[in-house]
Amino acid sequence: MAKAPQRWTSKRRSNRAAGKAPRMANGYRSGLEAKIAKDLEERGVAYEYETFKVEYKVPERDAKYTPDFRLPNGIIVEGKGMFDTEDRHKHLLIQKQHPELDIRFVFSRSSAPIYKGSPTSLAAWCKKNGFLYADKLIPQEWIEEKPNGRSP
């Protein structure tokens, strides 16, 4: 017997509707995040994946941000293949409202433009806005860095 289709309710939102990519079978939201996690595991580095939320205010509304990775030293690492305008704006708001957080980015390719045809690369955006970044995987130096008391 066929199952009756579920009725849509306004209370139910998909990850995509909430602005998040759906989780893949391995539990991560992107291939880059899975690659970063695998690398950390192979290096024997403890980490947390999307285990806490950071509250911040978007003008006219409250919002929450779930960081991808938090290392034992408190460094927060975001794995980014795509880094659209909304996401860049979000990180600038968080940086302003939470200067105690040490948020860094790992890009698939930091030399990529911030949008098609832009002369500004992801790396240049990070430098301009005071964010540290790397390509492909988390650098060992970040893992070995002593806690600086900035992140919770």
Secondary structure, DSSP 4 states (H G I P E B T S, - for coil): -PPPPPPP-TT---TTTTT-PPP-TTS-SSHHHHHHHHHHHHTT---EES---EEEEETTEEEEE--SEE-TTS-EEEEES---HHHHHHHHHHHHH-TT--EEEEES-TTSBSSTT-S-BHHHHHHHHT--EEESS--HHHHHSPP-S---
